[in-house]
C-alpha cells in the first residue's frame, strides 16, 4: 500500500517527466565584454597606482568580475637576476609570499563620483589571505587561485613545502611573472552590478619587498620585488534601451538604490615579549560582527623579513582565547588548551563550524587537525551570530565593543607577537538618483 508520509506533503513530478517547461530567455543584456583599463597615473614601484574602472559611460560595471593584473620580477638590489640553487644541504631559494597578487596590496581606496566609499587598514594582505585559506579547499587553491599566486601548502614557512617550491619555480627563470586577482572590496564581493553613469576610481598602495619575499640561505643577498606593470580588466554590461530607461525611471521615482554588503574588517594589535597574557584589547567599537577569526604571528613575520612568512600563524603555547561582547564571552567555557599535549580539538572544530565546513562533503578548506596545530594554520574562529554563514540575511544591529583576551602557558617570544583579527559585518551601500554614494562606517 502506498501512502504519504504526512497529509501536508504536496504532489510532485520529477523534472525527467516534465515535457512542457522550457528555460526562460535572457533579454535584458544585449552585450557583455571585458575591457582593458590602463593605469591613470605613471607607474611607480612604490605606488600609489590609480585605475579608473568606469568613467560615466552607459555601461553597467560587473564588480565581481573585475581583476587587477600585476607583472613583477625579483632581483638583487642592482636589478640583476639571482640564480637559485647551490649546495644540497643549504640551497639558496626564494619566492614571492603566498597569494602574491593580493599580498602586493597593502591598502586601497575606492571613490565613486569623487567620494570615497571604501577603504581599509594596512592589513589587506592578511584579509585576502585569510579569505583564500579558510574558505577554499586544496582543489581550488591549486587551480583557480594559482592565478593570484596562491598555492596550498601543508606547512607554512618550510623550505620543503610544496607550496613554497611552486612559488619558487615561478621566479626561477629570469623574466616577468604575471598574476591577477579580484580585489576583495565590499562592492566586489556581492553579485549586483554597479549602475551606469558612475566614475569609479580605485587607488592601490603596495607593501614593501621585505614583506613580499620569502627566502632561505640568502647570506648577504638583498632581494627586491619590482612591479613592472599594473592594469585592470573589467566586465561591463550594455542593457536593452527599454530596460535601461525603466531602471532609470524607477531610480528617479525611489531616489535610491541599495547594495547589501558583507564588510570584512581587519585589525591587529601588538603583544609584548615575555607576557603570559594579553588583557582585553578592544578591536571593534561600533557594532557586533557576524563572526571573527583570530591568528597570531611573530613580530618579525608581521613587519616583514626575508626568512619568515607573514602568514605563519602559530599557537605560541596559547592556553585560552575568548571574545567579549555585550557582557558575554565566547566560548562560554574557557578552552584550557595545551597544544604540546595535543589538547586543541575544540578550537579546530569551532573554526570549521564557523566556516560551514563541518558535517558536509560539499565544502572544505583542506586544513587538517595536524596543520591547525603545527602547520602554520592556528586560526581561531568564533560565530557571534546565529546566521553568521547565511549571507542572504541581515543580523540585528547590536551596538557594542568587541574585545579579545589571550592567555599563554609560556612567555611570549623575544620581539613579541601580533594578533590579526578578521571580522565580518553587515552593511549597505546607498546610491542616490544623482549617483551620490553613502556607506555607513562599520567597526
C-alpha positions in Angstrom: 0.0 0.0 0.0 1.3 3.4 -1.0 0.7 6.5 1.2 2.1 9.9 2.0 4.4 10.3 5.0 2.2 13.2 6.0 -1.0 14.6 4.6 0.6 18.1 4.2 3.2 16.7 1.8 2.3 18.0 -1.7 2.3 16.3 -5.1 5.4 16.5 -7.2 6.6 15.1 -10.6 10.3 14.9 -11.2 12.0 17.0 -13.9 12.6 14.0 -16.1 8.8 13.8 -16.6 8.3 17.5 -17.2 7.9 17.9 -21.0 6.1 21.3 -21.0 8.5 23.7 -19.3 11.3 25.4 -21.1 14.1 27.6 -19.7 13.4 31.4 -19.5 15.1 33.7 -22.1 17.5 36.4 -21.0 16.5 39.5 -22.9 17.8 42.4 -20.8 21.6 42.3 -21.5 22.5 42.9 -25.2 26.2 42.9 -24.8 28.8 41.7 -22.2 32.5 42.3 -22.6 35.9 42.6 -20.8 37.6 45.9 -21.1 41.3 46.7 -20.5 41.9 49.6 -18.1 45.5 51.0 -18.0 46.9 53.0 -15.1 45.7 56.5 -14.9 49.0 57.8 -13.3 52.6 57.0 -14.2 53.8 53.6 -12.9 55.9 53.9 -9.8 57.2 50.9 -7.9 56.3 52.5 -4.6 52.8 53.5 -5.7 50.2 54.6 -5.4 48.5 53.1 -8.5 45.3 54.7 -9.8 42.8 52.9 -12.0 39.6 54.4 -13.4 37.4 51.4 -13.7 34.4 53.2 -15.2 34.1 56.7 -16.5 30.5 58.0 -16.5 29.5 55.8 -19.5 26.3 54.0 -20.3 27.6 50.6 -19.4 26.9 48.8 -16.1 30.0 47.5 -14.2 30.0 43.9 -13.0 32.3 44.4 -10.0 32.6 40.7 -9.1 34.4 40.1 -12.4 36.9 43.0 -12.0 40.5 41.9 -11.9 43.8 43.7 -11.3 46.8 42.3 -13.2 50.4 42.7 -11.9 53.7 41.9 -13.7 56.7 41.6 -11.4 60.2 40.2 -11.1 62.5 39.6 -8.1 66.2 40.7 -8.4 69.0 41.8 -6.2 69.4 45.5 -5.2 71.3 46.2 -8.5 68.5 44.8 -10.7 70.2 41.5 -11.5 68.6 38.1 -11.6 69.6 35.9 -8.6 70.2 32.3 -9.5 68.6 29.8 -7.1 70.4 26.6 -6.1 73.8 25.9 -4.5 74.7 23.1 -2.1 72.2 20.4 -1.5 72.4 21.0 2.3 71.9 24.8 2.1 70.4 25.8 -1.2 69.7 29.5 -1.9 66.0 29.6 -2.5 63.4 32.4 -2.6 59.9 33.0 -3.7 57.1 35.6 -3.5 54.9 35.0 -0.5 51.7 33.1 -0.9 48.7 34.8 -2.5 51.2 37.3 -4.0 48.7 39.2 -6.3 46.7 40.2 -3.3 49.7 40.5 -1.0 51.3 43.1 -3.2 48.5 45.4 -2.0 48.9 47.0 1.4 45.8 49.1 1.4 43.3 50.6 -1.1 40.7 53.3 -1.5 37.7 53.4 -3.9 36.0 56.6 -4.9 32.6 56.7 -6.7 31.9 60.1 -8.3 34.7 61.7 -6.3 33.5 60.4 -2.9 35.5 57.8 -1.0 33.2 54.9 -0.2 35.6 52.0 0.6 39.0 51.9 2.2 40.8 49.6 4.5 43.6 49.4 7.1 47.2 48.4 6.1 46.4 44.7 6.6 44.8 43.9 3.2 47.3 41.1 2.6 46.0 39.4 5.7 42.4 39.9 4.8 42.7 38.3 1.4 45.0 35.5 2.6 42.5 34.5 5.4 39.6 34.5 2.9 41.5 32.3 0.4 42.9 30.0 3.1 39.8 29.4 5.2 37.1 29.5 2.5 38.5 27.3 -0.3 39.7 23.8 -0.5 43.0 22.4 -1.9 41.4 21.8 -5.3 40.5 25.4 -5.8 43.8 26.6 -4.2 45.8 24.6 -6.6 43.8 25.5 -9.7 41.8 28.8 -9.8 43.6 30.6 -7.0 47.0 29.9 -8.7 46.2 32.9 -10.9 46.8 35.0 -7.8 49.9 33.1 -6.9 48.2 31.1 -4.2 49.4 27.5 -3.6 48.2 25.2 -0.9 51.0 24.1 1.4 50.8 21.6 4.3 53.3 23.5 6.3 53.8 27.3 6.2 57.3 28.7 6.4 59.0 25.4 5.3 61.7 25.3 2.6 60.5 21.8 1.6 56.8 22.8 1.4 55.1 22.0 -1.9 53.6 25.5 -1.9 56.9 27.2 -1.4 58.5 25.1 -4.2 55.7 26.0 -6.6 56.1 29.7 -5.8 59.9 29.4 -6.1 59.6 27.9 -9.6 57.5 31.0 -10.6 60.7 33.2 -10.3 63.3 30.6 -11.1 63.9 31.8 -14.6 64.8 35.4 -15.5 61.9 37.4 -16.7 58.5 38.8 -15.6 55.8 36.9 -13.7 52.2 37.8 -14.2 49.5 37.3 -11.6 45.9 38.6 -11.3 43.3 39.0 -8.5 39.8 40.2 -7.9 40.3 42.8 -5.1 38.4 41.9 -2.0 36.4 45.1 -1.7 32.8 45.0 -0.3 31.3 46.1 -3.6 33.3 43.4 -5.5 32.1 40.6 -3.1 28.4 40.9 -4.0 26.6 39.9 -7.2 24.7 43.1 -8.2 26.1 45.3 -11.0 27.0 49.0 -10.4 24.5 51.2 -12.1 25.8 53.3 -15.1 26.9 56.9 -15.1 29.3 56.4 -12.2 33.0 57.3 -12.2 34.9 54.7 -10.2 38.5 55.2 -9.2 40.5 52.5 -7.4 43.8 53.5 -5.8 46.2 50.8 -4.6 49.1 51.2 -2.2 51.8 48.5 -2.2 53.7 46.5 0.5 57.5 46.7 0.8 59.7 44.0 -0.7 60.8 42.6 2.7 57.2 41.6 3.4 56.6 40.2 -0.1 59.6 37.8 -0.4 60.3 34.6 1.5 63.9 33.3 1.2 66.2 30.8 2.7 70.1 30.7 2.9 70.3 34.1 1.3 73.5 35.1 3.1 74.1 38.7 2.4 71.9 38.8 -0.7 69.3 41.6 -0.6 66.3 41.0 -2.8 63.7 43.4 -4.2 60.4 42.7 -5.8 59.9 45.1 -8.8 56.4 45.9 -10.1 56.8 46.4 -13.8 53.2 46.7 -14.9 49.7 47.2 -13.4 46.4 47.3 -15.2 42.8 46.1 -14.7 40.3 44.1 -16.6 36.6 45.0 -16.0 33.4 43.2 -17.1 30.7 45.6 -18.4 27.1 45.1 -19.5 25.1 47.0 -22.1 21.4 46.8 -21.4 18.5 46.9 -23.9 17.3 50.5 -24.2 13.9 49.8 -22.8 15.2 48.1 -19.7 17.8 50.8 -19.1 15.1 53.5 -19.4 12.8 51.6 -17.0 15.6 51.2 -14.4 16.4 55.0 -14.6 12.7 55.9 -14.2 12.5 53.6 -11.2 15.6 55.2 -9.7 14.2 58.7 -10.3 11.0 57.6 -8.5 12.5 55.9 -5.5 15.5 58.2 -5.3 17.8 55.5 -4.0 19.1 52.0 -4.7 20.8 49.8 -2.2 23.5 47.2 -2.3 23.5 44.7 0.7 27.1 44.0 1.7 29.2 41.8 3.9 32.0 44.1 5.0 35.3 42.4 6.2 37.4 44.5 8.6 40.9 43.5 9.8 42.5 44.8 12.9 45.8 44.0 14.6 47.4 44.7 18.0 50.9 44.1 19.4 51.6 41.7 22.3 54.9 42.5 24.1 57.6 39.9 24.7 57.8 37.9 28.0 54.0 38.2 28.6 51.8 35.4 29.9 48.6 37.2 28.9 47.1 39.9 26.7 44.4 41.8 28.6 41.3 42.8 26.9 42.1 44.6 23.6 39.1 46.3 22.1 39.2 45.7 18.3 35.8 46.8 17.2 33.8 49.7 18.7 30.6 50.2 16.7 28.6 47.0 16.4 28.9 43.3 16.8 30.3 41.4 13.8 28.8 38.2 12.4 31.9 36.2 13.0 35.5 36.7 14.0 38.8 34.9 13.1 42.0 35.4 15.2 45.5 34.4 14.4 49.0 35.1 16.0 52.2 35.8 14.1 55.7 36.8 15.2 56.5 40.5 15.1 59.3 39.7 12.5 56.7 38.0 10.3 54.3 40.8 10.6 56.8 43.5 9.9 58.4 41.6 7.0 61.7 39.7 6.9 63.1 37.6 4.1 63.4 34.4 6.2 59.9 34.3 7.5 56.4 34.1 6.1 53.9 36.7 7.2 51.2 34.1 7.2 52.8 31.6 9.6 50.0 31.5 12.2 51.3 29.7 15.3 49.9 28.8 18.7 52.8 30.2 20.8 51.6 27.9 23.6 48.3 29.7 23.9 46.1 28.2 26.7 42.9 30.3 26.3 41.4 32.8 23.9 37.9 34.3 24.1 35.9 37.1 22.7 34.0 39.6 25.0 30.9 41.5 23.7 27.6 42.6 25.1 28.6 41.3 28.6 29.1 37.8 27.1 32.1 35.7 26.4 32.6 33.3 23.5 33.3 30.5 24.2 31.3 30.5 27.5 33.7 28.0 29.0 37.5 28.5 28.8 39.3 26.4 26.2 42.1 25.3 28.6 44.4 24.4 25.7 47.6 22.5 25.7 48.9 22.3 22.1 52.1 20.4 23.0 50.0 17.6 24.6 47.5 17.5 21.7 44.7 19.3 23.6 43.3 21.6 20.9 40.4 19.8 19.2 37.7 22.3 20.4 39.0 25.4 18.6 39.7 23.3 15.5 36.1 22.1 15.4 34.9 25.6 16.2 36.9 27.0 13.3 35.4 24.6 10.8 31.9 25.1 12.2 32.2 28.9 11.9 33.1 28.4 8.2 30.3 25.9 7.5 32.8 23.2 6.6 31.9 20.7 9.4 29.5 17.8 8.7 29.4 18.4 4.9 31.0 16.9 1.9 30.4 19.9 -0.3 32.9 22.4 1.1 36.2 22.3 2.9 39.4 24.2 3.4 41.8 21.3 3.4 43.2 22.3 6.8 43.7 19.1 8.9 43.9 18.9 12.6 47.6 18.5 12.5 48.0 21.5 10.2 46.0 23.5 12.6 48.4 22.7 15.4 51.8 22.8 13.8 51.4 23.7 10.1 51.0 27.5 10.4 47.2 27.4 10.4 46.4 28.0 14.0 43.5 30.3 13.4 40.6 30.6 15.8 37.0 31.1 14.5 34.1 32.5 16.6 30.4 32.7 15.5 28.8 35.7 17.1 25.6 35.5 15.1 23.2 32.5 14.6 23.1 33.4 10.9 26.9 34.0 10.5 27.1 31.8 7.4 23.9 33.0 5.8 24.7 36.0 3.7 21.1 36.3 2.5 20.0 37.6 5.9 21.0 40.6 8.0 21.6 40.3 11.7 20.0 42.6 14.3 22.3 45.5 15.0 23.9 45.4 18.4 25.9 48.4 19.4 28.8 47.1 21.5 32.5 46.9 21.9 34.3 43.7 21.0 37.4 42.7 22.8 39.9 39.8 22.5 41.6 38.2 25.5 44.5 35.7 25.4 46.4 33.7 27.9 49.7 31.8 27.3 51.3 28.8 29.0 54.8 30.2 28.4 56.1 33.7 28.0 55.7 35.2 24.6 58.9 35.1 22.5 61.5 37.9 22.1 60.3 40.6 19.7 56.7 40.0 20.7 53.7 38.9 18.7 50.9 40.5 16.6 47.3 39.3 16.8 45.4 39.5 13.5 41.6 39.9 13.8 39.3 39.4 10.9 35.6 40.4 11.4 32.6 40.3 9.1 29.9 43.0 9.4 26.5 43.6 7.7 26.5 46.8 5.7 24.6 48.7 3.0 25.8 51.0 0.2 23.2 53.5 -0.9 23.3 55.2 -4.3 21.0 58.2 -5.0 19.4 59.0 -8.3 22.2 61.7 -8.7 24.8 58.9 -8.2 25.8 60.1 -4.8 27.0 57.2 -2.7 26.7 56.7 1.0 28.2 53.8 3.0 27.8 53.8 6.9 31.1 53.3 8.8 31.4 49.9 10.5 33.8 48.7 13.2 
